[in-house]
Amino acid sequence: MTKAEIKEYLENYGDKRTVAEFRRKQGDENCIPVIVYKTITECVESLPEEYSKIIQLHYMSKISLRELAKRMYMSRVAVTKRRDDALDMIANCLSGL
């Protein structure tokens, strides 16, 4: 997956999770939505905490980068840089997918 595809996936994470959970309940463990969901979730969880936290709060909890910067006592530029670095790490993690 490209960085843009990962970003798009994370922006729609709630919908993607719903589809993957539905397909899993139907017994379709090996379908693409389930595999991608599990793999991306594992990649996010394997990130260093400060990067994982930004990804989880921004994409999964829908908190803006500006609000994250306030909460984390960082500049918006620093939060954006960490988000971009995290996306690069996720892309690297997914390189085998």
N, CA, C and O atoms as a CHARMM CRD file, in Angstrom:
* protein
*
  388
    1    1 MET  N      0.84600  -1.18700   0.00000 PROA 1      0.00000
    2    1 MET  CA     0.00000   0.00000   0.00000 PROA 1      0.00000
    3    1 MET  C      0.88700   1.24500   0.00000 PROA 1      0.00000
    4    1 MET  O      1.93600   1.28100   0.64300 PROA 1      0.00000
    5    2 THR  N      0.44900   2.24300  -0.72200 PROA 2      0.00000
    6    2 THR  CA     1.16900   3.51000  -0.73000 PROA 2      0.00000
    7    2 THR  C      0.79800   4.31800   0.51300 PROA 2      0.00000
    8    2 THR  O     -0.17300   4.01100   1.20500 PROA 2      0.00000
    9    3 LYS  N      1.58800   5.35000   0.77800 PROA 3      0.00000
   10    3 LYS  CA     1.30400   6.21600   1.91600 PROA 3      0.00000
   11    3 LYS  C     -0.07700   6.85900   1.76400 PROA 3      0.00000
   12    3 LYS  O     -0.81200   6.98700   2.74400 PROA 3      0.00000
   13    4 ALA  N     -0.43100   7.26000   0.54600 PROA 4      0.00000
   14    4 ALA  CA    -1.74700   7.86600   0.29700 PROA 4      0.00000
   15    4 ALA  C     -2.87000   6.86400   0.56400 PROA 4      0.00000
   16    4 ALA  O     -3.90600   7.22700   1.12100 PROA 4      0.00000
   17    5 GLU  N     -2.67100   5.60800   0.17000 PROA 5      0.00000
   18    5 GLU  CA    -3.67900   4.57300   0.41600 PROA 5      0.00000
   19    5 GLU  C     -3.82800   4.28800   1.90600 PROA 5      0.00000
   20    5 GLU  O     -4.93700   4.07100   2.39400 PROA 5      0.00000
   21    6 ILE  N     -2.72100   4.28800   2.61800 PROA 6      0.00000
   22    6 ILE  CA    -2.75800   4.07100   4.07100 PROA 6      0.00000
   23    6 ILE  C     -3.50600   5.21500   4.74300 PROA 6      0.00000
   24    6 ILE  O     -4.34900   4.99200   5.61200 PROA 6      0.00000
   25    7 LYS  N     -3.19200   6.42900   4.33700 PROA 7      0.00000
   26    7 LYS  CA    -3.85300   7.60200   4.90400 PROA 7      0.00000
   27    7 LYS  C     -5.35600   7.54700   4.64000 PROA 7      0.00000
   28    7 LYS  O     -6.15600   7.81100   5.53800 PROA 7      0.00000
   29    8 GLU  N     -5.73900   7.20700   3.41600 PROA 8      0.00000
   30    8 GLU  CA    -7.16000   7.08900   3.06800 PROA 8      0.00000
   31    8 GLU  C     -7.82100   5.99400   3.89900 PROA 8      0.00000
   32    8 GLU  O     -8.94400   6.16500   4.37200 PROA 8      0.00000
   33    9 TYR  N     -7.12700   4.86800   4.07800 PROA 9      0.00000
   34    9 TYR  CA    -7.67100   3.77000   4.87400 PROA 9      0.00000
   35    9 TYR  C     -7.90800   4.22800   6.30700 PROA 9      0.00000
   36    9 TYR  O     -8.97300   3.98600   6.87500 PROA 9      0.00000
   37   10 LEU  N     -6.91100   4.89000   6.89000 PROA 10     0.00000
   38   10 LEU  CA    -7.03700   5.34500   8.27300 PROA 10     0.00000
   39   10 LEU  C     -8.11900   6.40800   8.43200 PROA 10     0.00000
   40   10 LEU  O     -8.79200   6.45800   9.46200 PROA 10     0.00000
   41   11 GLU  N     -8.29200   7.25600   7.42100 PROA 11     0.00000
   42   11 GLU  CA    -9.34100   8.27300   7.47800 PROA 11     0.00000
   43   11 GLU  C    -10.73300   7.63500   7.49300 PROA 11     0.00000
   44   11 GLU  O    -11.69300   8.23200   7.98200 PROA 11     0.00000
   45   12 ASN  N    -10.83100   6.43200   6.96100 PROA 12     0.00000
   46   12 ASN  CA   -12.10300   5.70100   6.93000 PROA 12     0.00000
   47   12 ASN  C    -12.04100   4.45100   7.80700 PROA 12     0.00000
   48   12 ASN  O    -12.72100   3.46000   7.53800 PROA 12     0.00000
   49   13 TYR  N    -11.23100   4.50500   8.84400 PROA 13     0.00000
   50   13 TYR  CA   -10.95300   3.34200   9.68600 PROA 13     0.00000
   51   13 TYR  C    -12.22000   2.72800  10.28900 PROA 13     0.00000
   52   13 TYR  O    -12.36600   1.50600  10.30900 PROA 13     0.00000
   53   14 GLY  N    -13.12300   3.56000  10.77400 PROA 14     0.00000
   54   14 GLY  CA   -14.34700   3.04100  11.39700 PROA 14     0.00000
   55   14 GLY  C    -15.16600   2.21100  10.42700 PROA 14     0.00000
   56   14 GLY  O    -15.63400   1.12800  10.77600 PROA 14     0.00000
   57   15 ASP  N    -15.34200   2.70700   9.21600 PROA 15     0.00000
   58   15 ASP  CA   -16.08800   1.96300   8.20000 PROA 15     0.00000
   59   15 ASP  C    -15.35700   0.68500   7.81300 PROA 15     0.00000
   60   15 ASP  O    -15.97700  -0.36700   7.65800 PROA 15     0.00000
   61   16 LYS  N    -14.04000   0.77400   7.65600 PROA 16     0.00000
   62   16 LYS  CA   -13.23600  -0.40600   7.28000 PROA 16     0.00000
   63   16 LYS  C    -13.30400  -1.46600   8.37300 PROA 16     0.00000
   64   16 LYS  O    -13.38500  -2.65900   8.08400 PROA 16     0.00000
   65   17 ARG  N    -13.27100  -1.02300   9.63800 PROA 17     0.00000
   66   17 ARG  CA   -13.37300  -1.95900  10.76100 PROA 17     0.00000
   67   17 ARG  C    -14.72300  -2.66000  10.75000 PROA 17     0.00000
   68   17 ARG  O    -14.80000  -3.86900  10.96800 PROA 17     0.00000
   69   18 THR  N    -15.78700  -1.90400  10.49700 PROA 18     0.00000
   70   18 THR  CA   -17.12800  -2.47500  10.46200 PROA 18     0.00000
   71   18 THR  C    -17.23500  -3.54900   9.38300 PROA 18     0.00000
   72   18 THR  O    -17.78200  -4.62600   9.62400 PROA 18     0.00000
   73   19 VAL  N    -16.71600  -3.25700   8.20300 PROA 19     0.00000
   74   19 VAL  CA   -16.75900  -4.23100   7.09400 PROA 19     0.00000
   75   19 VAL  C    -15.95600  -5.47000   7.46500 PROA 19     0.00000
   76   19 VAL  O    -16.41600  -6.59300   7.25900 PROA 19     0.00000
   77   20 ALA  N    -14.75300  -5.27500   8.01200 PROA 20     0.00000
   78   20 ALA  CA   -13.90600  -6.41200   8.37700 PROA 20     0.00000
   79   20 ALA  C    -14.55700  -7.27800   9.44900 PROA 20     0.00000
   80   20 ALA  O    -14.51200  -8.50600   9.36900 PROA 20     0.00000
   81   21 GLU  N    -15.16200  -6.64400  10.45100 PROA 21     0.00000
   82   21 GLU  CA   -15.82100  -7.41000  11.51100 PROA 21     0.00000
   83   21 GLU  C    -17.02600  -8.17800  10.97100 PROA 21     0.00000
   84   21 GLU  O    -17.26900  -9.31500  11.37400 PROA 21     0.00000
   85   22 PHE  N    -17.77600  -7.56100  10.06600 PROA 22     0.00000
   86   22 PHE  CA   -18.91800  -8.25100   9.45400 PROA 22     0.00000
   87   22 PHE  C    -18.44600  -9.46400   8.66400 PROA 22     0.00000
   88   22 PHE  O    -19.00100 -10.55500   8.79100 PROA 22     0.00000
   89   23 ARG  N    -17.40800  -9.26100   7.84100 PROA 23     0.00000
   90   23 ARG  CA   -16.89100 -10.37100   7.03000 PROA 23     0.00000
   91   23 ARG  C    -16.33500 -11.49100   7.91100 PROA 23     0.00000
   92   23 ARG  O    -16.49300 -12.67100   7.59800 PROA 23     0.00000
   93   24 ARG  N    -15.68000 -11.11000   9.02400 PROA 24     0.00000
   94   24 ARG  CA   -15.14800 -12.11500   9.93800 PROA 24     0.00000
   95   24 ARG  C    -16.27400 -12.91800  10.57200 PROA 24     0.00000
   96   24 ARG  O    -16.16300 -14.13600  10.71800 PROA 24     0.00000
   97   25 LYS  N    -17.36600 -12.24000  10.95300 PROA 25     0.00000
   98   25 LYS  CA   -18.51700 -12.94000  11.54200 PROA 25     0.00000
   99   25 LYS  C    -19.16500 -13.88600  10.53600 PROA 25     0.00000
  100   25 LYS  O    -19.77800 -14.88300  10.91600 PROA 25     0.00000
  101   26 GLN  N    -19.02400 -13.56600   9.26100 PROA 26     0.00000
  102   26 GLN  CA   -19.55900 -14.43500   8.21100 PROA 26     0.00000
  103   26 GLN  C    -18.63500 -15.61900   7.93600 PROA 26     0.00000
  104   26 GLN  O    -18.94100 -16.46500   7.09600 PROA 26     0.00000
  105   27 GLY  N    -17.51300 -15.68000   8.64000 PROA 27     0.00000
  106   27 GLY  CA   -16.56800 -16.77900   8.48800 PROA 27     0.00000
  107   27 GLY  C    -15.55900 -16.56800   7.37800 PROA 27     0.00000
  108   27 GLY  O    -14.88000 -17.51100   6.97200 PROA 27     0.00000
  109   28 ASP  N    -15.45000 -15.36400   6.88900 PROA 28     0.00000
  110   28 ASP  CA   -14.55200 -15.06600   5.77900 PROA 28     0.00000
  111   28 ASP  C    -13.26900 -14.42900   6.29500 PROA 28     0.00000
  112   28 ASP  O    -12.99400 -13.26200   6.01800 PROA 28     0.00000
  113   29 GLU  N    -12.48700 -15.19800   7.04500 PROA 29     0.00000
  114   29 GLU  CA   -11.26100 -14.70200   7.68600 PROA 29     0.00000
  115   29 GLU  C    -10.16700 -14.33100   6.68800 PROA 29     0.00000
  116   29 GLU  O     -9.30900 -13.50400   6.99700 PROA 29     0.00000
  117   30 ASN  N    -10.18400 -14.92100   5.51300 PROA 30     0.00000
  118   30 ASN  CA    -9.09400 -14.72900   4.56400 PROA 30     0.00000
  119   30 ASN  C     -9.41400 -13.74500   3.45000 PROA 30     0.00000
  120   30 ASN  O     -8.70600 -13.70800   2.44300 PROA 30     0.00000
  121   31 CYS  N    -10.46200 -12.94900   3.60600 PROA 31     0.00000
  122   31 CYS  CA   -10.78900 -11.96300   2.57700 PROA 31     0.00000
  123   31 CYS  C     -9.91400 -10.72600   2.76600 PROA 31     0.00000
  124   31 CYS  O     -9.39600 -10.48400   3.85700 PROA 31     0.00000
  125   32 ILE  N     -9.75600  -9.96300   1.71900 PROA 32     0.00000
  126   32 ILE  CA    -8.88700  -8.78900   1.72900 PROA 32     0.00000
  127   32 ILE  C     -9.24800  -7.80100   2.83700 PROA 32     0.00000
  128   32 ILE  O     -8.34600  -7.37000   3.55600 PROA 32     0.00000
  129   33 PRO  N    -10.53200  -7.41100   3.02100 PROA 33     0.00000
  130   33 PRO  CA   -10.83400  -6.42900   4.08300 PROA 33     0.00000
  131   33 PRO  C    -10.38400  -6.87800   5.47200 PROA 33     0.00000
  132   33 PRO  O     -9.89600  -6.06300   6.25500 PROA 33     0.00000
  133   34 VAL  N    -10.54000  -8.14800   5.78100 PROA 34     0.00000
  134   34 VAL  CA   -10.14400  -8.66000   7.10500 PROA 34     0.00000
  135   34 VAL  C     -8.61900  -8.67300   7.24100 PROA 34     0.00000
  136   34 VAL  O     -8.08000  -8.26800   8.27100 PROA 34     0.00000
  137   35 ILE  N     -7.93900  -9.13400   6.20800 PROA 35     0.00000
  138   35 ILE  CA    -6.47400  -9.20000   6.25000 PROA 35     0.00000
  139   35 ILE  C     -5.87500  -7.80500   6.37500 PROA 35     0.00000
  140   35 ILE  O     -4.98000  -7.58600   7.19100 PROA 35     0.00000
  141   36 VAL  N     -6.36100  -6.86000   5.57700 PROA 36     0.00000
  142   36 VAL  CA    -5.82800  -5.49400   5.62100 PROA 36     0.00000
  143   36 VAL  C     -6.11600  -4.85600   6.97400 PROA 36     0.00000
  144   36 VAL  O     -5.23700  -4.22000   7.55700 PROA 36     0.00000
  145   37 TYR  N     -7.33800  -5.02000   7.48200 PROA 37     0.00000
  146   37 TYR  CA    -7.69200  -4.44800   8.79100 PROA 37     0.00000
  147   37 TYR  C     -6.76400  -4.98500   9.88500 PROA 37     0.00000
  148   37 TYR  O     -6.21000  -4.21600  10.67000 PROA 37     0.00000
  149   38 LYS  N     -6.60300  -6.30100   9.92900 PROA 38     0.00000
  150   38 LYS  CA    -5.76100  -6.90300  10.96600 PROA 38     0.00000
  151   38 LYS  C     -4.31300  -6.44500  10.83700 PROA 38     0.00000
  152   38 LYS  O     -3.65800  -6.14400  11.83500 PROA 38     0.00000
  153   39 THR  N     -3.82500  -6.39400   9.61900 PROA 39     0.00000
  154   39 THR  CA    -2.42800  -6.02600   9.40600 PROA 39     0.00000
  155   39 THR  C     -2.17100  -4.56500   9.75300 PROA 39     0.00000
  156   39 THR  O     -1.17800  -4.25500  10.41200 PROA 39     0.00000
  157   40 ILE  N     -3.04400  -3.66700   9.32500 PROA 40     0.00000
  158   40 ILE  CA    -2.85900  -2.25200   9.64600 PROA 40     0.00000
  159   40 ILE  C     -2.97100  -2.03000  11.15300 PROA 40     0.00000
  160   40 ILE  O     -2.19400  -1.26600  11.72700 PROA 40     0.00000
  161   41 THR  N     -3.92100  -2.68400  11.78800 PROA 41     0.00000
  162   41 THR  CA    -4.06800  -2.55800  13.24100 PROA 41     0.00000
  163   41 THR  C     -2.80500  -3.03900  13.95500 PROA 41     0.00000
  164   41 THR  O     -2.34700  -2.40000  14.90300 PROA 41     0.00000
  165   42 GLU  N     -2.24700  -4.14900  13.51100 PROA 42     0.00000
  166   42 GLU  CA    -1.01400  -4.66100  14.10100 PROA 42     0.00000
  167   42 GLU  C      0.14700  -3.69400  13.88300 PROA 42     0.00000
  168   42 GLU  O      0.96300  -3.48300  14.78100 PROA 42     0.00000
  169   43 CYS  N      0.21900  -3.10900  12.69200 PROA 43     0.00000
  170   43 CYS  CA     1.29100  -2.14700  12.40100 PROA 43     0.00000
  171   43 CYS  C      1.16900  -0.91700  13.29800 PROA 43     0.00000
  172   43 CYS  O      2.17100  -0.43800  13.83000 PROA 43     0.00000
  173   44 VAL  N     -0.03600  -0.40800  13.46800 PROA 44     0.00000
  174   44 VAL  CA    -0.23900   0.76900  14.32600 PROA 44     0.00000
  175   44 VAL  C      0.14200   0.43000  15.76400 PROA 44     0.00000
  176   44 VAL  O      0.78700   1.23100  16.44200 PROA 44     0.00000
  177   45 GLU  N     -0.25100  -0.74300  16.22600 PROA 45     0.00000
  178   45 GLU  CA     0.06600  -1.14400  17.59400 PROA 45     0.00000
  179   45 GLU  C      1.56200  -1.36100  17.80500 PROA 45     0.00000
  180   45 GLU  O      2.04700  -1.25700  18.93200 PROA 45     0.00000
  181   46 SER  N      2.29900  -1.66200  16.73500 PROA 46     0.00000
  182   46 SER  CA     3.73400  -1.92300  16.86300 PROA 46     0.00000
  183   46 SER  C      4.57800  -0.64600  16.81300 PROA 46     0.00000
  184   46 SER  O      5.78400  -0.69100  17.05700 PROA 46     0.00000
  185   47 LEU  N      3.95300   0.48500  16.50200 PROA 47     0.00000
  186   47 LEU  CA     4.67700   1.75500  16.46000 PROA 47     0.00000
  187   47 LEU  C      5.13700   2.15100  17.85600 PROA 47     0.00000
  188   47 LEU  O      4.53500   1.74500  18.84900 PROA 47     0.00000
  189   48 PRO  N      6.21300   2.95100  17.93600 PROA 48     0.00000
  190   48 PRO  CA     6.56200   3.53500  19.24200 PROA 48     0.00000
  191   48 PRO  C      5.35900   4.31900  19.77600 PROA 48     0.00000
  192   48 PRO  O      4.58400   4.88400  19.00500 PROA 48     0.00000
  193   49 GLU  N      5.21700   4.34500  21.07600 PROA 49     0.00000
  194   49 GLU  CA     4.00700   4.88900  21.70800 PROA 49     0.00000
  195   49 GLU  C      3.63800   6.29200  21.23400 PROA 49     0.00000
  196   49 GLU  O      2.46700   6.56000  20.96400 PROA 49     0.00000
  197   50 GLU  N      4.62400   7.19900  21.12700 PROA 50     0.00000
  198   50 GLU  CA     4.30200   8.57200  20.75700 PROA 50     0.00000
  199   50 GLU  C      3.74100   8.67100  19.32900 PROA 50     0.00000
  200   50 GLU  O      2.97700   9.58700  19.02700 PROA 50     0.00000
  201   51 TYR  N      4.11200   7.74600  18.46800 PROA 51     0.00000
  202   51 TYR  CA     3.59700   7.73000  17.10100 PROA 51     0.00000
  203   51 TYR  C      2.24100   7.02000  17.04000 PROA 51     0.00000
  204   51 TYR  O      1.31400   7.48300  16.37500 PROA 51     0.00000
  205   52 SER  N      2.14500   5.91400  17.73100 PROA 52     0.00000
  206   52 SER  CA     0.88900   5.16800  17.77300 PROA 52     0.00000
  207   52 SER  C     -0.23100   6.01900  18.35000 PROA 52     0.00000
  208   52 SER  O     -1.36000   5.99300  17.86000 PROA 52     0.00000
  209   53 LYS  N      0.08900   6.77000  19.39100 PROA 53     0.00000
  210   53 LYS  CA    -0.91000   7.61700  20.04400 PROA 53     0.00000
  211   53 LYS  C     -1.45300   8.65800  19.06700 PROA 53     0.00000
  212   53 LYS  O     -2.66000   8.89300  19.02000 PROA 53     0.00000
  213   54 ILE  N     -0.56800   9.28300  18.29000 PROA 54     0.00000
  214   54 ILE  CA    -1.01200  10.28400  17.31700 PROA 54     0.00000
  215   54 ILE  C     -1.91400   9.65500  16.26300 PROA 54     0.00000
  216   54 ILE  O     -2.95200  10.22000  15.92100 PROA 54     0.00000
  217   55 ILE  N     -1.53200   8.49900  15.74900 PROA 55     0.00000
  218   55 ILE  CA    -2.35100   7.82200  14.73100 PROA 55     0.00000
  219   55 ILE  C     -3.70800   7.44500  15.32200 PROA 55     0.00000
  220   55 ILE  O     -4.74200   7.70400  14.70600 PROA 55     0.00000
  221   56 GLN  N     -3.71600   6.84900  16.48500 PROA 56     0.00000
  222   56 GLN  CA    -4.97400   6.41500  17.09100 PROA 56     0.00000
  223   56 GLN  C     -5.89200   7.59000  17.39400 PROA 56     0.00000
  224   56 GLN  O     -7.08800   7.53800  17.10500 PROA 56     0.00000
  225   57 LEU  N     -5.34000   8.64100  17.97200 PROA 57     0.00000
  226   57 LEU  CA    -6.19000   9.77900  18.31700 PROA 57     0.00000
  227   57 LEU  C     -6.64900  10.55300  17.08000 PROA 57     0.00000
  228   57 LEU  O     -7.80400  10.97300  17.00800 PROA 57     0.00000
  229   58 HSD  N     -5.76800  10.74100  16.12300 PROA 58     0.00000
  230   58 HSD  CA    -6.13100  11.53200  14.94200 PROA 58     0.00000
  231   58 HSD  C     -7.08900  10.77500  14.02100 PROA 58     0.00000
  232   58 HSD  O     -8.12900  11.30900  13.63700 PROA 58     0.00000
  233   59 TYR  N     -6.74800   9.55700  13.67100 PROA 59     0.00000
  234   59 TYR  CA    -7.55600   8.82800  12.69200 PROA 59     0.00000
  235   59 TYR  C     -8.69500   8.03000  13.30700 PROA 59     0.00000
  236   59 TYR  O     -9.79900   8.01500  12.76300 PROA 59     0.00000
  237   60 MET  N     -8.45100   7.38000  14.41000 PROA 60     0.00000
  238   60 MET  CA    -9.46200   6.49100  14.97300 PROA 60     0.00000
  239   60 MET  C    -10.42700   7.22000  15.89800 PROA 60     0.00000
  240   60 MET  O    -11.60100   6.86200  15.98500 PROA 60     0.00000
  241   61 SER  N     -9.92900   8.24600  16.59000 PROA 61     0.00000
  242   61 SER  CA   -10.79800   9.03300  17.46600 PROA 61     0.00000
  243   61 SER  C    -11.20300  10.36700  16.84400 PROA 61     0.00000
  244   61 SER  O    -11.94800  11.13800  17.44800 PROA 61     0.00000
  245   62 LYS  N    -10.71200  10.63600  15.63800 PROA 62     0.00000
  246   62 LYS  CA   -11.09700  11.82700  14.85900 PROA 62     0.00000
  247   62 LYS  C    -10.77500  13.15000  15.56600 PROA 62     0.00000
  248   62 LYS  O    -11.56200  14.09500  15.50500 PROA 62     0.00000
  249   63 ILE  N     -9.63200  13.21300  16.22900 PROA 63     0.00000
  250   63 ILE  CA    -9.20100  14.44500  16.88300 PROA 63     0.00000
  251   63 ILE  C     -8.27300  15.18200  15.92000 PROA 63     0.00000
  252   63 ILE  O     -7.36100  14.58300  15.35000 PROA 63     0.00000
  253   64 SER  N     -8.50400  16.46400  15.74200 PROA 64     0.00000
  254   64 SER  CA    -7.72200  17.24800  14.78600 PROA 64     0.00000
  255   64 SER  C     -6.26300  17.34700  15.22500 PROA 64     0.00000
  256   64 SER  O     -5.94300  17.20100  16.40500 PROA 64     0.00000
  257   65 LEU  N     -5.39400  17.59500  14.26200 PROA 65     0.00000
  258   65 LEU  CA    -3.97100  17.77500  14.57900 PROA 65     0.00000
  259   65 LEU  C     -3.76900  18.98600  15.48500 PROA 65     0.00000
  260   65 LEU  O     -2.90700  18.96900  16.36300 PROA 65     0.00000
  261   66 ARG  N     -4.55400  20.02600  15.27700 PROA 66     0.00000
  262   66 ARG  CA    -4.46300  21.22000  16.12900 PROA 66     0.00000
  263   66 ARG  C     -4.79300  20.86400  17.58300 PROA 66     0.00000
  264   66 ARG  O     -4.08500  21.27300  18.50400 PROA 66     0.00000
  265   67 GLU  N     -5.86700  20.10300  17.77900 PROA 67     0.00000
  266   67 GLU  CA    -6.25900  19.69700  19.13600 PROA 67     0.00000
  267   67 GLU  C     -5.21300  18.75600  19.74100 PROA 67     0.00000
  268   67 GLU  O     -4.90400  18.85200  20.92900 PROA 67     0.00000
  269   68 LEU  N     -4.67400  17.85600  18.93400 PROA 68     0.00000
  270   68 LEU  CA    -3.61600  16.96400  19.42300 PROA 68     0.00000
  271   68 LEU  C     -2.40600  17.76200  19.88500 PROA 68     0.00000
  272   68 LEU  O     -1.81700  17.46700  20.92500 PROA 68     0.00000
  273   69 ALA  N     -2.04200  18.76800  19.11200 PROA 69     0.00000
  274   69 ALA  CA    -0.90200  19.60300  19.47900 PROA 69     0.00000
  275   69 ALA  C     -1.12700  20.24600  20.84200 PROA 69     0.00000
  276   69 ALA  O     -0.21700  20.28300  21.67000 PROA 69     0.00000
  277   70 LYS  N     -2.33200  20.75000  21.07500 PROA 70     0.00000
  278   70 LYS  CA    -2.64800  21.34100  22.37800 PROA 70     0.00000
  279   70 LYS  C     -2.53800  20.31100  23.49200 PROA 70     0.00000
  280   70 LYS  O     -1.92900  20.56700  24.53000 PROA 70     0.00000
  281   71 ARG  N     -3.13500  19.14200  23.26700 PROA 71     0.00000
  282   71 ARG  CA    -3.14500  18.09800  24.29900 PROA 71     0.00000
  283   71 ARG  C     -1.74800  17.57100  24.60800 PROA 71     0.00000
  284   71 ARG  O     -1.44600  17.20500  25.74400 PROA 71     0.00000
  285   72 MET  N     -0.90400  17.53800  23.58400 PROA 72     0.00000
  286   72 MET  CA     0.42700  16.95300  23.74400 PROA 72     0.00000
  287   72 MET  C      1.49600  18.01600  24.02700 PROA 72     0.00000
  288   72 MET  O      2.68000  17.70300  24.14200 PROA 72     0.00000
  289   73 TYR  N      1.05700  19.27900  24.13800 PROA 73     0.00000
  290   73 TYR  CA     1.98800  20.38100  24.39300 PROA 73     0.00000
  291   73 TYR  C      3.11300  20.41000  23.35800 PROA 73     0.00000
  292   73 TYR  O      4.29200  20.53700  23.68800 PROA 73     0.00000
  293   74 MET  N      2.70400  20.28700  22.10300 PROA 74     0.00000
  294   74 MET  CA     3.64300  20.31100  20.98000 PROA 74     0.00000
  295   74 MET  C      3.11100  21.28600  19.93800 PROA 74     0.00000
  296   74 MET  O      1.94000  21.66200  19.96700 PROA 74     0.00000
  297   75 SER  N      3.97000  21.68600  19.03100 PROA 75     0.00000
  298   75 SER  CA     3.50000  22.52600  17.92600 PROA 75     0.00000
  299   75 SER  C      2.73600  21.65000  16.93600 PROA 75     0.00000
  300   75 SER  O      2.92900  20.43600  16.87900 PROA 75     0.00000
  301   76 ARG  N      1.87500  22.28500  16.16900 PROA 76     0.00000
  302   76 ARG  CA     1.12600  21.54700  15.14900 PROA 76     0.00000
  303   76 ARG  C      2.08200  20.96100  14.11100 PROA 76     0.00000
  304   76 ARG  O      1.85200  19.86800  13.59400 PROA 76     0.00000
  305   77 VAL  N      3.14000  21.68400  13.81400 PROA 77     0.00000
  306   77 VAL  CA     4.14500  21.20800  12.85700 PROA 77     0.00000
  307   77 VAL  C      4.80200  19.92100  13.37100 PROA 77     0.00000
  308   77 VAL  O      5.00900  18.97900  12.60600 PROA 77     0.00000
  309   78 ALA  N      5.12500  19.88500  14.65600 PROA 78     0.00000
  310   78 ALA  CA     5.74900  18.69500  15.23800 PROA 78     0.00000
  311   78 ALA  C      4.79700  17.50100  15.21100 PROA 78     0.00000
  312   78 ALA  O      5.21000  16.38000  14.91500 PROA 78     0.00000
  313   79 VAL  N      3.52600  17.74300  15.51900 PROA 79     0.00000
  314   79 VAL  CA     2.53600  16.66300  15.49400 PROA 79     0.00000
  315   79 VAL  C      2.36100  16.15700  14.05700 PROA 79     0.00000
  316   79 VAL  O      2.28000  14.95200  13.82300 PROA 79     0.00000
  317   80 THR  N      2.30300  17.08300  13.10600 PROA 80     0.00000
  318   80 THR  CA     2.16400  16.69900  11.69900 PROA 80     0.00000
  319   80 THR  C      3.37100  15.88600  11.24200 PROA 80     0.00000
  320   80 THR  O      3.21400  14.90000  10.52100 PROA 80     0.00000
  321   81 LYS  N      4.55000  16.28000  11.64700 PROA 81     0.00000
  322   81 LYS  CA     5.77200  15.54200  11.29600 PROA 81     0.00000
  323   81 LYS  C      5.74000  14.14100  11.87700 PROA 81     0.00000
  324   81 LYS  O      6.09200  13.17600  11.19900 PROA 81     0.00000
  325   82 ARG  N      5.32300  14.02400  13.12000 PROA 82     0.00000
  326   82 ARG  CA     5.23300  12.68900  13.73700 PROA 82     0.00000
  327   82 ARG  C      4.17800  11.83700  13.04400 PROA 82     0.00000
  328   82 ARG  O      4.37500  10.63900  12.84000 PROA 82     0.00000
  329   83 ARG  N      3.06000  12.45800  12.68200 PROA 83     0.00000
  330   83 ARG  CA     2.03800  11.71700  11.95000 PROA 83     0.00000
  331   83 ARG  C      2.59300  11.19000  10.62800 PROA 83     0.00000
  332   83 ARG  O      2.38200  10.03100  10.27200 PROA 83     0.00000
  333   84 ASP  N      3.30600  12.05800   9.90700 PROA 84     0.00000
  334   84 ASP  CA     3.89400  11.65100   8.63300 PROA 84     0.00000
  335   84 ASP  C      4.95100  10.56000   8.82300 PROA 84     0.00000
  336   84 ASP  O      5.03100   9.61900   8.03400 PROA 84     0.00000
  337   85 ASP  N      5.75100  10.69500   9.86500 PROA 85     0.00000
  338   85 ASP  CA     6.74300   9.64700  10.16500 PROA 85     0.00000
  339   85 ASP  C      6.05200   8.32900  10.49600 PROA 85     0.00000
  340   85 ASP  O      6.50600   7.26300  10.07900 PROA 85     0.00000
  341   86 ALA  N      4.95900   8.40200  11.24200 PROA 86     0.00000
  342   86 ALA  CA     4.19700   7.19400  11.58900 PROA 86     0.00000
  343   86 ALA  C      3.62000   6.54800  10.33500 PROA 86     0.00000
  344   86 ALA  O      3.63500   5.32400  10.20600 PROA 86     0.00000
  345   87 LEU  N      3.11400   7.35600   9.41300 PROA 87     0.00000
  346   87 LEU  CA     2.59500   6.80800   8.15800 PROA 87     0.00000
  347   87 LEU  C      3.69800   6.11400   7.37300 PROA 87     0.00000
  348   87 LEU  O      3.46200   5.07400   6.75900 PROA 87     0.00000
  349   88 ASP  N      4.89700   6.67800   7.38900 PROA 88     0.00000
  350   88 ASP  CA     6.04200   6.02900   6.73500 PROA 88     0.00000
  351   88 ASP  C      6.35900   4.69200   7.40000 PROA 88     0.00000
  352   88 ASP  O      6.64400   3.70900   6.71700 PROA 88     0.00000
  353   89 MET  N      6.30800   4.65400   8.73300 PROA 89     0.00000
  354   89 MET  CA     6.57300   3.40700   9.46400 PROA 89     0.00000
  355   89 MET  C      5.51300   2.35800   9.14500 PROA 89     0.00000
  356   89 MET  O      5.82900   1.17800   8.99100 PROA 89     0.00000
  357   90 ILE  N      4.25900   2.78500   9.04600 PROA 90     0.00000
  358   90 ILE  CA     3.18600   1.85100   8.70500 PROA 90     0.00000
  359   90 ILE  C      3.39300   1.32800   7.28000 PROA 90     0.00000
  360   90 ILE  O      3.22000   0.13600   7.02300 PROA 90     0.00000
  361   91 ALA  N      3.76000   2.21400   6.36600 PROA 91     0.00000
  362   91 ALA  CA     4.02800   1.79100   4.97600 PROA 91     0.00000
  363   91 ALA  C      5.16100   0.76300   4.94500 PROA 91     0.00000
  364   91 ALA  O      5.09200  -0.21700   4.20400 PROA 91     0.00000
  365   92 ASN  N      6.18700   0.98500   5.73800 PROA 92     0.00000
  366   92 ASN  CA     7.29000   0.03400   5.82500 PROA 92     0.00000
  367   92 ASN  C      6.81800  -1.30500   6.39400 PROA 92     0.00000
  368   92 ASN  O      7.20600  -2.36800   5.91100 PROA 92     0.00000
  369   93 CYS  N      5.98600  -1.23700   7.41600 PROA 93     0.00000
  370   93 CYS  CA     5.43300  -2.44700   8.03400 PROA 93     0.00000
  371   93 CYS  C      4.59900  -3.23800   7.03100 PROA 93     0.00000
  372   93 CYS  O      4.60600  -4.46900   7.03000 PROA 93     0.00000
  373   94 LEU  N      3.87600  -2.50600   6.17400 PROA 94     0.00000
  374   94 LEU  CA     2.98600  -3.13800   5.20400 PROA 94     0.00000
  375   94 LEU  C      3.67400  -3.52400   3.90200 PROA 94     0.00000
  376   94 LEU  O      3.02800  -4.05400   2.99800 PROA 94     0.00000
  377   95 SER  N      4.95500  -3.27100   3.79500 PROA 95     0.00000
  378   95 SER  CA     5.64600  -3.51500   2.52600 PROA 95     0.00000
  379   95 SER  C      5.54700  -4.96200   2.06700 PROA 95     0.00000
  380   95 SER  O      5.68100  -5.24200   0.87500 PROA 95     0.00000
  381   96 GLY  N      5.31900  -5.87000   2.98000 PROA 96     0.00000
  382   96 GLY  CA     5.17600  -7.27100   2.61500 PROA 96     0.00000
  383   96 GLY  C      3.77000  -7.68600   2.25500 PROA 96     0.00000
  384   96 GLY  O      3.53400  -8.83500   1.88000 PROA 96     0.00000
  385   97 LEU  N      2.82300  -6.75400   2.36700 PROA 97     0.00000
  386   97 LEU  CA     1.40700  -7.07800   2.10400 PROA 97     0.00000
  387   97 LEU  C      1.11100  -7.02700   0.63400 PROA 97     0.00000
  388   97 LEU  O     -0.02400  -7.27100   0.22400 PROA 97     0.00000
